[in-house]
Amino acid sequence: MAGRKRRKLKLLAETVNEDEGTATEEGKERLELQTWSDLPVELLELIMSHLTLEDNIRASAVCQRWHKVAISVRVVNQSPWLMYFPKYGNLYEFYDPSERKTYSLELPELHGSRVCYTKDGWLLLYRPRNHRVFFFNPFTQETIKLPRFELPYQIVAFSCAPTSPNCVVFTIKHISPTIVAISTCHPGASKWDTVNHQNRLPFVSSIWNKLVFCSGIFYCLSLTGWLGVYDPMERTWNVLAVPPPRCPENFFAKNWWKGKFMAEHNGDILVIYTCYTENPIIFKLDQSEMVWEEMQTLDGVTLFASFLSSHSRTDLHGIMRNSVYFSKVRFYGKRCISYSLDDCRYYPRKQCYDWGEQDPFENIWIEPPQGASSLF
């Protein structure tokens, strides 16, 4: 994103040079009479993007023009961090893409476990050795245990923080082309409940499926793009009669099944398809027509995509908006791979985006609390 800042500064320099070369004495007098409110929009954006929220609000009260610019770059939310799981040892790293800073934390409580999902700052983890399933909050060091359960190659999600009485853990397993086994649990339960459900449409379940919880429903995208829905209140399962998102024929390549991601935002279900030779394609489920629509813009929303869970945010830094941040970091961990829908390009540009080379359990986006950097 630094490239865009450099372009803005270059544009400003060229504008100033042009003004100096062509301005008459009368023009110079007019320039001297200009006020702070007459600063170029690009310069205002650059300045205000570095202000704190409190200073941004103060600046927005100067005039209508400043108010518009301040709102466009105002940072209200904190972006998720990318948490890295080490192959050896107990030192875990957290990468903040908004500040491009990395923090480290010793977490021996996670030894021997693999991550399954994240939401509301909590991790859901599984220990294959003893089938232990548990929640862990790396920022508060809290642990909440669930009954033991075998989770080989199953996808898992939960509805909200385990401290909430409404928390439900959901997992689905492929039994046959027409049958899936759905298991649910909640904090404080003594066992998992498992029920086999019949599929009316083909639904192939695998670890590469994607899960989100939205408006009281678990949505699960199958390996081939069909969408299954589970209502935890009614305990019903259904595969929607929605044809999978349509991509160009040359879009699918080696490891294509790894390059799919799903997120939700304000009740909308979003799917991201990537191919390392093409730009990503983002689809939104039209829930009235029950069709997938290709999106040309995210309207300022920022998506954070990783294999096991993805998140959405609004009101981030201006340069982060209308973009997708992926769970890969380049340049020795100092820069995150992202795709800008405004610029129709990846940042950095010259990289290989073959998801087949990445371990799905090596990192995941997690939502830190406000002021989390002070914990390190």
C-alpha positions in Angstrom: 0.0 0.0 0.0 3.0 2.3 0.4 3.0 2.6 -3.4 -0.2 4.5 -3.3 1.2 6.9 -0.8 4.2 7.5 -2.9 2.0 8.2 -5.9 0.0 10.8 -3.9 3.2 12.5 -2.8 4.5 12.6 -6.3 1.3 14.0 -7.6 1.4 16.7 -4.9 5.0 17.6 -5.8 4.2 17.9 -9.5 1.2 20.1 -8.7 3.3 22.4 -6.6 6.0 22.6 -9.2 3.5 23.4 -11.9 1.9 26.1 -9.8 5.3 27.6 -9.1 6.2 27.7 -12.8 3.0 29.2 -14.2 1.7 31.4 -11.4 1.8 35.2 -12.0 2.4 37.7 -9.3 -1.4 37.9 -8.8 -1.5 34.1 -8.6 1.2 34.1 -5.9 -0.8 36.6 -3.9 -3.8 34.3 -4.1 -1.7 31.4 -2.9 -0.6 33.4 0.1 -4.2 34.1 1.0 -5.1 30.4 0.9 -6.1 28.8 4.3 -5.5 25.4 5.8 -8.9 24.4 4.5 -7.6 24.8 0.9 -5.0 22.0 1.3 -5.2 19.4 -1.5 -7.4 16.4 -0.7 -4.5 13.9 -1.2 -2.4 15.8 1.4 -5.3 15.9 3.8 -5.9 12.2 3.5 -2.2 11.5 4.1 -2.1 13.7 7.2 -5.4 12.5 8.7 -4.7 8.8 8.1 -1.9 9.2 10.8 -4.2 10.9 13.4 -5.6 9.1 16.5 -9.4 8.7 16.6 -9.7 11.6 19.0 -7.6 14.0 16.8 -9.5 12.8 13.7 -12.8 13.8 15.3 -11.4 17.2 16.3 -10.1 17.8 12.7 -13.5 16.8 11.2 -15.0 19.9 13.0 -12.8 22.4 11.2 -14.9 22.7 8.0 -17.2 20.6 5.8 -14.3 19.7 3.5 -12.1 18.5 6.3 -15.1 16.6 7.8 -15.5 14.6 4.6 -11.8 13.7 4.4 -11.6 12.8 8.1 -14.6 10.5 7.8 -13.1 8.8 4.8 -9.9 7.8 6.6 -11.2 7.5 10.2 -10.1 4.3 12.0 -12.7 3.1 14.4 -12.1 -0.6 14.4 -8.9 -2.6 15.0 -7.9 -5.0 12.3 -7.5 -8.7 13.1 -4.0 -10.0 13.8 -2.4 -13.0 12.1 -1.4 -15.6 14.7 1.4 -18.0 13.8 1.7 -21.5 15.3 5.3 -22.6 15.6 6.5 -26.0 14.5 8.7 -26.3 17.6 8.6 -24.6 21.0 6.0 -22.4 22.6 6.8 -18.9 21.2 3.8 -17.6 19.2 3.9 -14.6 16.9 1.1 -12.1 16.2 1.3 -9.9 13.1 -0.6 -6.6 13.0 -1.1 -5.6 9.3 -2.3 -2.1 10.1 0.9 -1.2 12.0 3.1 -3.8 10.3 4.4 -4.9 13.7 5.0 -8.4 15.1 4.5 -9.4 18.7 5.6 -12.6 20.5 4.1 -14.5 23.4 5.0 -17.7 25.2 2.0 -20.0 25.3 2.9 -23.4 26.7 -0.8 -24.1 27.3 -1.1 -24.7 23.5 1.6 -27.3 23.3 0.6 -30.4 21.2 -2.6 -28.7 19.9 -3.7 -27.6 16.5 -6.0 -24.7 15.8 -9.5 -25.2 14.4 -11.3 -21.8 14.4 -11.3 -18.3 15.9 -14.0 -15.8 16.8 -14.3 -12.9 19.2 -10.7 -13.2 20.2 -11.0 -16.9 21.2 -9.2 -19.9 19.7 -10.8 -23.3 19.4 -8.1 -26.0 19.6 -7.8 -29.8 19.3 -5.2 -32.1 20.8 -5.0 -35.2 18.6 -3.0 -37.2 21.2 -5.8 -37.3 23.8 -8.8 -35.9 21.7 -9.0 -32.9 24.0 -11.1 -30.0 22.6 -10.8 -26.6 24.3 -11.1 -22.8 24.0 -8.2 -20.6 24.7 -7.9 -16.8 24.8 -4.3 -15.8 24.2 -4.8 -12.3 25.4 -6.4 -13.2 28.8 -4.8 -16.7 29.1 -8.3 -18.2 29.9 -9.1 -21.8 29.1 -12.5 -23.4 28.7 -12.7 -27.1 28.2 -15.2 -29.1 26.2 -15.9 -32.9 26.4 -13.3 -35.0 24.6 -14.2 -35.7 20.9 -12.3 -37.1 18.0 -11.9 -34.6 15.2 -9.9 -36.2 12.4 -10.1 -34.1 9.3 -13.3 -32.4 10.3 -14.1 -28.7 10.1 -15.3 -26.9 13.2 -16.8 -23.5 14.0 -18.5 -21.8 16.9 -21.2 -19.2 17.1 -19.8 -16.7 19.6 -17.4 -16.3 22.5 -17.5 -19.4 24.9 -18.3 -17.0 27.8 -21.7 -16.4 26.2 -24.6 -18.7 27.1 -25.5 -18.8 23.4 -22.2 -20.4 22.3 -22.6 -23.4 20.1 -19.8 -25.5 18.6 -20.6 -27.1 15.3 -18.7 -29.7 13.3 -19.6 -31.7 10.1 -18.2 -35.0 8.8 -18.7 -36.6 5.4 -20.2 -40.1 5.7 -21.3 -40.8 2.2 -22.4 -38.7 -0.9 -25.9 -38.5 0.6 -25.2 -38.4 4.4 -23.3 -36.1 6.7 -22.8 -36.5 10.5 -23.3 -33.2 12.4 -22.0 -32.9 16.0 -22.7 -30.0 18.3 -21.7 -29.1 21.8 -21.6 -26.1 24.1 -19.4 -25.0 27.1 -20.6 -26.8 30.2 -22.0 -29.8 28.3 -21.0 -33.4 29.4 -21.0 -34.8 25.9 -21.3 -34.0 22.2 -24.6 -34.7 20.3 -24.2 -36.3 16.9 -26.9 -36.8 14.4 -26.7 -38.1 10.8 -28.5 -36.0 8.2 -29.6 -36.8 4.7 -28.5 -34.6 1.8 -31.1 -33.7 -0.9 -28.2 -32.4 -3.1 -24.6 -33.5 -3.4 -22.4 -32.3 -0.5 -18.8 -33.4 -0.2 -17.4 -32.5 3.1 -13.6 -32.2 3.7 -11.1 -30.2 5.7 -11.1 -27.6 2.9 -14.8 -26.7 3.5 -15.5 -23.2 4.8 -17.7 -22.4 7.8 -19.3 -19.1 9.0 -22.0 -18.4 11.5 -24.4 -15.7 10.4 -27.9 -14.6 11.7 -28.3 -17.7 13.8 -27.3 -20.1 11.1 -24.1 -22.1 10.3 -23.2 -21.8 6.6 -20.9 -24.5 5.1 -19.4 -24.3 1.6 -18.6 -27.7 0.3 -15.6 -28.8 -1.6 -17.4 -28.3 -4.9 -19.2 -25.0 -4.0 -22.6 -26.2 -2.7 -23.9 -24.4 0.3 -25.2 -26.3 3.3 -27.0 -24.6 6.2 -27.5 -25.8 9.8 -30.0 -24.2 12.3 -28.8 -25.0 15.8 -32.1 -24.0 17.4 -34.2 -26.2 15.1 -31.4 -28.8 14.6 -32.1 -28.9 10.9 -29.7 -29.4 8.0 -30.3 -28.5 4.4 -28.3 -28.1 1.2 -29.5 -25.0 -0.6 -30.5 -25.3 -4.3 -28.0 -22.6 -5.2 -25.7 -23.4 -8.0 -22.0 -23.0 -7.1 -20.3 -19.7 -8.0 -19.3 -19.6 -11.6 -15.6 -18.9 -12.4 -13.8 -18.7 -15.8 -12.7 -22.1 -17.1 -9.0 -21.2 -16.8 -9.5 -20.2 -13.2 -9.1 -23.6 -11.5 -5.6 -24.9 -11.4 -3.4 -27.0 -9.1 -4.5 -26.8 -5.5 -7.6 -24.8 -6.4 -9.5 -26.3 -3.5 -7.2 -24.5 -1.1 -7.7 -21.1 -2.6 -11.3 -20.7 -1.4 -12.4 -18.6 1.5 -15.7 -17.6 3.1 -16.7 -14.8 5.4 -19.8 -13.0 6.6 -20.5 -9.3 6.9 -23.7 -7.7 8.3 -25.8 -10.7 7.3 -24.2 -11.2 3.9 -22.3 -14.4 2.9 -19.2 -13.8 0.9 -17.0 -16.3 -0.9 -13.5 -15.5 -2.3 -12.1 -17.7 -5.1 -8.4 -17.3 -5.9 -6.1 -18.6 -8.6 -2.5 -17.9 -8.6 -2.5 -16.8 -12.3 -5.6 -14.6 -12.0 -7.0 -11.9 -9.7 -9.4 -13.1 -7.0 -13.1 -13.2 -7.6 -15.5 -12.3 -4.8 -19.1 -13.5 -4.7 -22.0 -12.5 -2.5 -25.1 -14.7 -1.9 -28.2 -12.9 -3.1 -30.5 -14.4 -0.4 -33.7 -13.2 -2.2 -32.9 -14.7 -5.6 -30.7 -17.5 -4.2 -27.9 -16.9 -6.6 -24.2 -15.9 -6.3 -23.4 -12.4 -7.5 -19.9 -11.3 -8.4 -18.8 -8.2 -6.5 -16.8 -5.4 -8.1 -16.4 -3.5 -4.9 -16.6 -4.2 -1.1 -17.8 -0.7 -0.4 -15.0 0.1 2.0 -15.1 -3.3 3.8 -11.9 -5.1 4.5 -11.8 -9.0 4.4 -9.2 -11.1 6.3 -9.0 -14.5 4.7 -7.3 -17.6 6.2 -7.9 -21.4 5.6 -9.9 -22.1 8.8 -11.7 -18.8 9.5 -12.1 -15.4 7.9 -13.2 -12.0 9.2 -14.6 -8.7 7.9 -14.0 -5.2 9.2 -15.2 -1.6 8.4 -13.6 1.7 9.3 -10.0 0.7 9.1 -7.1 2.8 7.7 -8.1 4.3 4.3 -5.4 2.3 2.5 -6.7 -1.0 3.9 -10.3 -0.5 2.8 -11.9 -2.3 -0.1 -9.2 -5.0 0.1 -8.7 -8.6 1.0 -5.8 -9.5 3.3 -4.6 -13.1 3.0 -2.9 -15.3 5.6 0.5 -15.0 4.0 3.3 -12.7 5.0 6.3 -11.8 2.8 9.5 -9.9 3.3 10.5 -11.6 6.5 7.1 -11.1 8.1 7.1 -7.3 7.5 4.4 -7.2 4.9 1.1 -9.0 4.4 -0.2 -10.1 1.0 -3.3 -8.2 0.1 -5.5 -7.6 -2.9 -7.0 -4.1 -3.6 -10.3 -4.0 -5.5 -9.7 -0.3 -6.2 -6.4 -0.9 -7.9 -7.2 -4.4 -9.2 -3.9 -5.8 -8.1 -2.0 -7.6 -5.4 0.4 -6.0 -3.0 3.2 -6.8 -3.3 2.7 -7.4 -7.1 5.4 -9.9 -8.0 4.7 -12.9 -5.8 3.5 -16.5 -6.3 0.2 -17.2 -4.7 0.1 -21.0 -4.9 -1.8 -22.0 -1.7 -0.8 -25.6 -2.1 2.5 -24.9 -0.4 1.0 -23.5 2.8 0.0 -25.6 5.8 -3.6 -24.7 6.8 -2.8 -25.0 10.5 0.3 -22.7 10.6 -1.6 -19.4 11.0 -5.1 -17.9 11.5 -6.6 -14.5 11.8 -7.6 -13.6 15.4 -9.5 -10.5 16.7 -7.4 -8.8 19.4 -9.0 -6.6 22.1 -8.5 -2.8 22.0 -5.0 -1.9 23.2 -3.7 -5.5 22.8 -0.2 -4.3 21.9 0.2 -3.1 25.6 0.0 -6.8 26.6 3.4 -7.6 25.0 
